[in-house]
Amino acid sequence: MPKAKVTIQARLKVSGKEKKTLDDLMRRWSSCMRYAYKRLLEGKTRNELKKELQNVFNLNSRYVDDAILEAQRIITLSEELGFNPKKVVFGGRTLFEKLSKKHLSEKQRNRLKREWRERRQGNLYSRGDKSKNGNLNLRVIMQEGKPYLRINVGNRKWIILELITSHKKWGLFESYLIQGVPYSVRIQKRNGRYYCYITFEEGVPEIEIGFEEGAIGIDLNAFPSHIAWAEVGKDGNLRSYGEVHTPHLFDGKKTKRDYWAWIYAHEVIRIALEKKKGIVLESLKIKEKGFRGDYTGRKSRRIRHNFSYRKLKERIVHLARIYGIAVKEVNPAYTSVIGMLKYAPQLSLTKDVASAWVIARRGLGLSEGVPKNYRVFLQVADESPQRESGTVSESTCGRNSDTAGKVKTCPYNPWRVLRVAVLPALSPERLPRDLSPLKRLLVSGDVGRIPVRGREFPLPGAGAMGAQMPPAGSVGILKRRGINSPAPNCTNVRFG
């Protein structure tokens, strides 16, 4: 049976002499972890550090080994996120920069120093061991029907502290505790209180809801902050759609945003359970979230930085495993462009819902061919002398990558050409919100040809059903392509 990790939060009841003993143990372990972190960056191995650190910090071999593994985990995580491991600041870079300021009152400085000291020195971690029936250093025991944590403080001495928790999965953990299932325990000191996090593996059910009857495509958006979803049948046709607004993901403290991420993930799972279809997500790795001076605005940058796409996606995947729902990730290339040009005009959908529709179809392995009335723009691209043959030889002509071997390859991506040729005619300055005017072009082929320097260029909205003249912004479009203005008697009118 597949496994899923579950973490239970509890609070430790500490007082008197036990507090002093626990603080000393956490201080030594935290120092050991930071020391191991520096030595690992210098190239030392785990086996070389193990004996050395036991003597320096007076910790047993299990505590030392866990400290080394925790340091290695931070290094690996920093490299995966694209950060320099040598520039990691233990205790938090934000707190460090606040403490570096000179204009702080004594009260503020003392509060920041206490928080800084807790983050650097108030940590303790111990992995579970199946051969030891749970966890040898930090063991959960039951006394008189109440849970306690027995902490090994060294020299064959232990302190026993009461655990206070109301977690809904505590009953499940107690049943695993009797079976001797291994569990990891992490203790953190925050604001003078001691918090305990117990992590164990829970058996999850087999996949019961798959893609036999269709799929639900999910499009996560930071600005505006919402989750667009679209339900399709096994034939790829749209059945239902909607949006889950997520206003709490870009405002407030990190803990608050983490809490709401779980709430929104549960809402996505509820939709999947109701429709009895698997979930399809985009395989995105968003690294560039804006920078000062990029002309997007301070509010826009703040929203994009606070919106954690990876965190929200991980919660959806985690809950889907628990509820037995199949999850698939697909290539995100041109999902928004295909949705805007092909599906949004037909049913007057938003670009995000249309993108979710494309994601769902791509999850079912369905291809996305270029509509017939759009091909006139591709013919011009084929005839263009500026095109370099073979620039994108591995392109799939707008279809899915899994069908690339079944179709003839193109020297360019057609959806990229269509985005430049069609969308600026609707709104030259920014991406249009209303895509319904494209329905006339998509269904009836409302395309006209404008003579320019002995050649004819297709322009949407200038055909027989519209005015026989270029739409708003077409002159600017032609100039950006390196073409002089259209015929003398043509004036600009807005499309639609």
N, C-alpha and C positions, 0 to 999 in steps of 0.2 A: 504494500500500500504506500502511495506517495506521502511525503511528510511536508508539513508547513510549520514554520517557527511561530510561536506565540509568546508574547512578553506580558508578564503580570507586574503591575506596579504596587508597591506597598510602602509603608512608612515604618521606620524603626523607632521604638520607644527607648531613648537613651538618656541616662542621667548619672550624675555623680562621677565616681571613679571610672566607671565604664566608658564615659565620654572621653576622658583623658587618654585611656588605653586605646580606644578606637581611633582617635585623632592621630596618635603617634603611629599606629599601624598604617593608616591611609597616607600619612605624610611620607613614610619610608617607601611604600609601594609606588606612589606617584613619582618620587625622586628616582626610583629604580627604573621606571618606565621611560622617563625623560633621558636618563643616562644611557639606557639601551638604545634609544632612538638616535642619539648622537653617534654612538659607536657603530651602529648599523650603517649609517651614512658614510662612515669612514672605511667601511668594507669588512668589518669583523663579522664572524659567523655566530649563529645561535649557540653552538656547542662551546665556542671560545668564551662567550659571555656568561654562560650559565654558572660555572664555578666561581668566576671572579665576582659576580654580583651578589652571590650568597654571603660572602665574607664582608663585602662593603656595606650592605644594607641590612644584614642580620635577618634575612628572610629565608624560608624553606625553599626547596627546589621547585615546588609547584607554583608558588607565588612568583618566583623569578621567571620561570618559563612562561607564565601567563603575561607578565610584564613585557617580555621580549616579543611575544606574539602580538600583543596589543600595539607595540611600537611598529612592528612590521606592517600591521594592518593600516595604520595611519599613513605610512610611506606609500603603500600600494594605492590607497584611496586618493592621496594627493596627486600621484602620477596619472591616475585614471581621469581625474577632474582637470588635468592640465596645469596644476600648480607646482611650484618649485618646492620640494620637500624641505630644502634647507631654510626656507623662509617661513616655515610654520611657527606660530607663536602660541605656546601652551598657556592657556588662561584666556585666550581670545585676543585677536588683534584690535577689535573695537575697544575693549577695556584698556588695553595697553595704550592706545592713542588718547583715550580720555585722561588716563593718569599722567600722560606726558604734558598735558596742558598746565600752564602756570596759574591761570586765573580760576582757581577752584577754592571754594570755602573749605574750612576745616571739616565740616560735617560731610560735605560731598566727597572730599578726599578719603576720609575714614571709611565711608560706605563703599567706595570703589575699591579701596585696599582690601577690605574684608571679602568682597565678592571676588576679587582677583586671587586672593589667597585660597579661597574655597575651590575655585576652578582649577588651580594648579596643584593643590595638595589634598583636596578632598575627594579622592578617587580610590576605589579598590575593586578588583575584578578577579574572578576565579572560574575556570571552565569546569564543566561537568565531566565525570568519568564513569563509564558504565561498569568497569571492574570494581569500583568503590561504591556502587549502589547510589549514585546521585552526584554528590559533590563533597569532597573530603575537607577542604578548607572552610567553605561557607555552606553549612548543611542546614536544611530546613527540618525541624523536628516538631512533633506534636506533644504538648503537655497539658493535661486536663482539658482536652478539647480545643486548645488554643495553639496557633502556630507561633513558633519561635525560630530565630536564626542563631545557630551556634557558630561562633567565629573563632578560628584558630589564630591566636595572637603570638604563637611561638613558645619555645621552651616547654612544650607539653601543657600549655595553658589555654583555656577557652573562656569566652564570655558569651552569655546567652541573653539575647534581646528579643522582646516581643514584637511580632509583626502585626501591623494594623492595615487591613485591606478589606475592600468590599467588591473586588473584581468579580465579574460574572463567571469567569473561567477558573476561579479558585477551586471549586468542587472537582473540576476535571483534573487540575494539577494534584489534588490530594489523592485521587485514584491512581494517577501515574506515580505518585510518591511511594505508594505501597508496593508497586511493581518494581521499584528501583530504577526508574528511568533517569538517565543523566540530565542535569539541568545546569545552566550557567547563572551566576549571580553577580550583579554589579551594584556597588554601593556608591552613592554620590551625596556630597554635602552641599546643600543650597539654602541660603538664608538662615543658617543655624539649624536646619533640620536635616535628617538623614533619610534618604530615599533608597529603597531597594528595588531592583529590577530583576525578575526571575524569568529566564528564557528557556523554553523546552520545546520539543517537537511534538506536534499533534498529527495524528493520522487524518488525512483528508479523503473524501470519497472519490471514487472513480468518475471520469467525465460522463455525465448523463445528458447534458444539453450541448449538442454539437451544431454542425452546419448542414444537417440533412434537409432541413426545411427553409434554409435561408441564413441570413446573418444580420447583425446590427453594427453599422459603422459608426465609430466615435471620432469626432474631430474636436480636439482640445484647443481653446483659443484664449490668449492672454488679454487681448484688447480688441473688442470689448470682452470682458471676462465671462465666458460661458462655455458650456459643453454642448455641441450640436450632435444629434444622433439621427440616424435614418435606418429604418427597418426595411429590408428587401426580402422577397421570396427567393426560392431556389432558382428561379428564372432570371433574377436580377432586377425585377420590376419593383418600384417603390410601393410599400404597403402603408407605412406611417412614418412620421418624423416629429421632431420637437427639439426643444432646447432646455438645458438645465443651467440657470443663471448662477454664477459663482462669485458674488461680490465680495466675499470674505477672504478670498485667496490672495489679495494684493494689499490688504490693509490690516494693521494690527500687529501684535507680537508674533514671533515664530510659533510659539506653542498654540496660540489661537488659530493660526493658519493651518497647522498640522491637524488640529481637531476638525476643522471644517473640511479639510481634504478627505478625511474618513467619511464625513457626512455625505459629500458629493459622490464619493466612490460607491457608497451604499445605494445611492439613488440610481446610479448606472446599473448596478447589479439588480436592483428591483425591476428595472425596465427589461433586462435580459431574462429574468425569471418569469415575468409576465408574458413576454413574447415567445419564450422557450426557444431562443436562438443564441448561437455563439456570438462573441464580441470580436470585432476587428479593430485594431489600433494601428497608428502609424509608427514606424520605427525611426523616431527622430532623436537626434542628439543636438540640442540647442546650446551652443557655446557663446555666440555673439548676442548680447542682450542690450547693446547700445552703449554709448559713451558720451561724455560731456562734449558738447560742440557738434553733435551729429544732426542738429536741426530737427529733432523729433519732439523736443519738449521734456521738461523735468518730470512731469507727471507720467508721461508715456514710458520713460526709462524706469521710473520707480515701479510701475506696474509690471513691466517685463522682468525686472530683477527679482521682485518678490514672488512672481508667479513661478512655481516649481513644476514644470511639466513632468520631469522624471518622477518626482514624489507622488504626484497624482496618478500617474500611469502605474507605478509600482503598487499602489493601494488597490487599484482596480484589478490588477492581475492577481494579487494576493487573495482578495475576497472571491474572485472568480474560481480560484482553485478550491477554496473552502466549500463553496456552494456547487461544485461540480460543473462549472460552465467552461466550455472550451474558449481559449483566447488565441488569436493569431495576429502577428505583426506583419505589415506589408510595406513595400517601398513607397515613401511619400511623394515621389517625384511627380509634379504636375497634377496632383489631385485637385487643388484649388482651381487651376486654370481649366481643366476639363469640366469641373463642376460648373464654373461660371459660363463657359461657352456652350456647353452641350445640354446640361440638365436644368440649370437655374431659370433660363428663359421659358422653358416649356410649361412649368407649373408655378411660375413667379416665386421661386424659392430664394432664400438668402444664399449667398455664396458659401457659407459655412455648412448649411444643411446639404447643399448640392455636393460639397466636398465630402461630407460623411457618406452620401450615396455612392460616390465613386470609390471610397475606401471599402465600403461593404461589398461592392461588385468585385473589386480587386481581390478581396479576401476569398471570394468564391471562384477565383480563377477566370473571370470573364474579361474579355478584351474590350478595348475602347477605340473603335474606329472613328475616323474623321467624318462628320456628316457631309452629305453630298454637296450641299450649297456652300460649304466652306472651302471646297477644293479649288475654287477659282483663285483664291489667295495663294495657295500652294503652287499653282501653275506659274504665277508670277515669280515666286521664289525660285522655281526651277530654271526660269529664263533669265534670272538676274545674273549679270556678269560679275557681281561682287561676291557671289557664293563660291567658296572653296570646296571643291569636291573632296569627299572623304573626311571632312572635319569631325563628324560624329558618326563614324561607320558602324558603331555598335548600337545605334539608336533602333528602337523598335516601332517607329512610325506612330507613336502615341499609344501603342498597345502595352500590355503587361510584359514584364521581363520573362515570365515563364512561358510565354507564347512567341518569344523572339525567334526561335528556330523554325516556326511554321509560316512566317511572313517574310516578305522581301524587305531588306533593310533600306533605310533612307540615308542620304548624306547630311541630313539636318533633322532636328526634332520638329515635327509639324505643329505641335501645340505651342511651342515657343514662337513660331512664325505667326500663328493665328492670334496669340495674345498681343503682339505688336501691331498687327494689321487691323484688328477689329476693335479692341477695347479702347484705344485712344480716340477713336472716332466718336464714342459715346461721351467720354470725359477726358479731354486732353491733359488736364493738370493732375488728376488723381484717380484712383481706382473707383469706378462707378458703383454706387449702392443699388440702383435700380437697373436690373439687367433684362427687364421685360421687353424693351424695344428690340432686343436681339431675336425675339420670337419670329418677327416678320422676316428677318434675314434667314433664320434657321429653317423655317417652314416653306416660305415662298421664294427664297433666293432674291431678296430685294437688294441687288448689287448693281451699281452703275459703273461705267468706265469713263474716266476723265482723260482726255488727251493731253499729254505733257511731252514736249520736245520730240514729237514723232512717235511716242509710245503711249499705250493706254494702261492706266492703273485702275484696279477695282477699288471702289469705296463703298462701304455699307451705307444704306439709306439714300442712295442716289439713283436707285433703279426706277422702274416704271411705277411702283406703288408709292414712291416718295418723290421729293423734288429732284429734278434733273440737274442737280448741282451738289457740290461737296458739302458734307455736314460740318458742324462747328469744329474748328480745330484741325480740319484736314489740310489747310495750307501749311500750318505749322508742322504737321506730320510729314508732309512731302519735303519741307525744307530740312527737317532733321535727317531725312534719308539722302540728302544731297541733291534734291531735285528742285528746280525753280518753280515758281507759282504756276497754277493751272492756267487754262485758256482764259483770255481776257474777259469774256462775258460771264464767267462763273463768279458767283458771290456766295458768301458763307451763310448757311442756314443751319439751325440746330436739328440734329437727327431726331425723328419721332415727333 
